[in-house]
Amino acid sequence: MKNILYILLFFFFGNAIAQTDAYTSEEIKINDLIEGTLLLPDTERPPLVILIAGSGPTDRNGNQAMQKNNSLKFLAEGLYKENIATFRYDKRILKIMKMGKIDETKIDFDHFVEDARDILNFFKNDNRFGNVILLGHSQGSLVGILAAQNGADGFISLAGAGQAIDDVIVAQLEKQAPGLKDNARQSFDDLRVNGVAQNYSPGLASIFRPSIQPFIFSWMKYDPAKEVAKLDIPVLIINGDKDLQVHVSEAEILHAAKPDSKLEIIENMNHIFKEIKGNDLENQKSYNEYNRPVMPQLIEAISEFISSI
């Protein structure tokens, strides 16, 4: 549940080219808050996938301060080997935190969407690329769905929720802390109607503390299923059956809302794209295993989808 309760943000650009570990990369700085890495395979006008990270202060590689698994880095490198360019970037929250200027009350979900749209527009005007596809992971799935409505050539939801975030959290609480479920439902309803929730349990303070309520309010106004139905571009929906955070049923909700989308459920894949053959302990440990690769089946599914656009 803790990943849902974090924050996410993005933006970008500048320029520098480097060759590292056989990957041709370009460091791009959009502004003082956003920087990222473009992996550019040596092929004429390759398709480009813009990777939108999930919740939390996540960097371009898919890592957080106490959690290093390199999920987005390995995903980008795997696509590179299939002649697919990628751009991945640090969320602006990282730079803001380093500057000591973080103010939770100023965080708005729509800022994430605006940033993703700016990134999309930037690369749509770059003649080096063919199709430009948005890929959103976890919370980034909804960000990508909304941004893709502004001219993406395709969209990929990776471990994205099909329900509004309040419904997702209530469903998780029902499984993990059932005694808090009803209070959470009422608090979300109060927040939706009145713009503020006051009578929440101390056990829910991480969700409903006053400073984070404006962000939650701005996030929960979107229903991913309704938004994905608005897309008139090719859509791929992926989930792993070992995902402890986003159940396969969420992917099925998205697919039902857009029946012409392609649905891929990858056996033994967890939330950060790693293969899990053991129990939940192995699953949890993988979040901090920097050298465990992402599943080849994920690279294959994305590559096949992009080649079909």
N, C-alpha and C positions, 0 to 999 in steps of 0.2 A: 504493500500500500504506500510505502514512503515515496516511491518514485512518482506517484500520482500527485503527491502533495508538494513537490518541488515546483520550480518556476522554469520557463523556457523563453529564450529570446534569440534574435538574429539581426544581421545587416551586413554592409561591406565596402571596399576595393583600393588597389594600388598595383604593383607589379615587380616580379623578379622570377627568373627561370632557373631551375636547378635540375641536375640528374642525380638521383639517389636510388640505390638498390635496384637499378635497371628500370626505374619508373621515371619518365619525364614529367616533372612537376613544375607548376607555376604558382608562386605565392602571390595572393591577391588581397589587397587591402581596399575596402570600400570607403571606410571613414575611420575615425579614431577609435571606434568601438568594435568594428567587425573586420576580421581577417580570416582567410581560408586558403585551402590548397586545391588547385586544379590538377588532376592527373590527365595527361593528354597523350593518348597512344599515337603512334606514328602511322596514321591512316588518314585518307582524305575525308574531311567533313564527317567525323564520327558523331554518333548520337551522344548527347550529354545528359547525365542524370544528376540532378541537384539533390543532395542528401539533406533532409531536414531532421534534426535530432529530436529526441523525445524530451520528457520532462527532466527538470533538474539543471544545475549548472554544468552542462555537458560540453566538452570541447569537440573539436573537429574529428577526433579519433573515436568518439563514443565514450570517453572517460570522464570521471569526476575525481575530486580530490582524494577520496578514500576508496576509489573503485576504478581499477584499470583493467579493461578487457579488450580494448582496441577493436571493438565490433565494427564501427564505421570505417576505420582504417583498412581492416581486412576485407570488408565489403567492397570498398573502392578499388583496392588492389586486385581483387578477384575479377571485377568488371573490366579493369584495365586490360587484363590478359585476354578478354573477349573483344578487345578493340572498342570498348565503351568508355568514353570520357566521364569523369565525375568531378563535381565541386562539392567539397565539404567545408564547414566553417565553424569557428568557435561562436557560441552564443554570446550575445553582447553582455549578458549578466556577468560573465567571467571578467571582462575588462572593468565593468562597473564595480564589482566586488574588490578588485585589485586597487581601484582608485579610492576605496572606502566611502563610496557615495550611494550605496544601495539603500533604496527606500521602497519597501514592499507596496506602499500605498500608491506608488506611481506606475506600477506594473499593470499593463492592460493586455489581454489576449490579442486584441486587434493589432497591437504593435507587431506581434510575431507575423501575422498575416501580411501586413504592409511590408515588412522586411522581405518575406518570401516573394512577394509580388515584385519588389524592386530587383531582387536577384534574378527572377525569371525574365524580366524586361531587359536587364543588362545582357544576359546571354542570348536572348532572342535576337538581339542586334549584333551579335558576334558572328561573322560569316565563316568562322572556322568550324561551326557545328551544323549538323543536320537537325534532326528532331531534338527538342528539349523536353525532357521528362522530369516531373517532380516525384520524388520518393519521400514519403513522410513516415517516420518511425514513431510508434506509440502516440504520445500527444502530438507529435509532428504530423501524424496522419491527418488530423482535422485541419491543422494549419495548411498542409499541402492541398487538401480538398478545396478549401476556400481560395487559395492562391491560384490553383489550376484553372479556376473559372475565368481567369484573365489571360488565356492564350497559350497554355501548355499544350504540347502535342500528345501527352499521355500522362497518366498518374498511376503511382504504385502505393498502395497502403500496406505497410509492414507492421503487423502487430498493433493495428489501430482499433480503437473502440467503435462500436456501432451505435451506442447509446450516448445521450448527453452525459457529461461528467458527473452530475449529481446522481443519476441513476446508476452509473458504474460504481461509484463509491459506496452507495447504499447496498448494492449487490455484493460488493466485497465485504462490507461490514457484516452482512447477514451470515457469511461463511466464517469470518475471522473473529468477529466480536458482536454476536447477535444481540447482546444486551444494549448496544449503542445504536442499533439500526433505526428504531422508531424515532429516537431523538434526532438522529441525523436527518431523517426524512422531513421531520417537522422544521428543522433549522434551515434546510435547503428551501423548503416551501416559503418560509418567512423571508429568506434572502431574495428569492425570486419575486415575491410580491412587494416587499417593502424596501428592498435594497440593503437590508441589514438583518443579521440574525443575532439575537441576544441571549436566548434561553437555551444555550447548548451546554452539554455535559463537559466537565473538565477533561474528560477522556477524548474529546473531539477538538480540543483547543488548537491542535496543529492544523486543522482544516478551517476552523471558524474564528481564529483570533482576528481581532478587528483590522489589523494591518493587511491581512491577506484576503479579506472578504471582497474588496473591489475587484481583485483579479479573478477569484472564483466566480463572482457574479458575471464578469465579462466573458468568461469561458463557458459557463453553463447555458448561455443563451443560444448556443448552436447545437443542433441535433445532427450528428454526422450522417445518419441515414438520409435525412431530408436533403442535406447538402450534396452528398455524393450522387443523388438522383438527378441533380442539375447538370452534371457533367455530360457533355456530348463528345467526349474523346475516349479513346481506349483506356480501360481501367483494369489493373491487376490487383487482387486482394490476396495477401499472404498472411498466414498465421502458422505457428508451430504448435503441435499437440502437447508439448512439454512447457508451454508458456504458463508461468505461475501468476503473471500479472494481468494478461489479457486472454480470456478464454476463447477458444475456437468459435463459440457461439457469437462473439462480437463480430468476427469476420463474416459469419453467415448472415448476420443482420445487414451488414453493408452490401453483401452480394444480393440479398433479397430485394434491397432498395434499388439496386441497379442490376437487373437480371442479365444484361448483356456483358457484364464484367466477367473476368476470368478469376476463378477462385482456386487457390493452391493451399492445401493444408500439408505441411511438411512434417513427416514423422520424426519424432525425437528431437525436434528443434525447439529451443527455449526462447525467451523474450529477447535475448541478445544474440540470436542466430547461431548458438553453439549446440553441438550434438550432445544430448544427455541420454545415456542408457541406464543410469542408476536411479537413485532416489532423489528426494527434494534437497537433501544435503549437498549432493554433487551439483545439483542445479544452482543452488545458492552460492556455492564456492566458485562456480564458473564466472561469476560477476567480477571476480578479482584475479582472474588468471589471464595475464597479458599475452600469453603465447598460444592459447587454445584457438585454433582456426575457426572461421565461420563455415557453415555447412556448404559443400559443393552444390547440393541440390538447390540452395537459394540462388547461387550465381547462375545456375542453369535455368531456373524458372524466370529470372529477370531477363536474362539474355534472350531467351526464346520469345518472351513477350515483346521486347524492344525490336527484335528482328521482324516481328509481324506487323508493326505499325507502318 
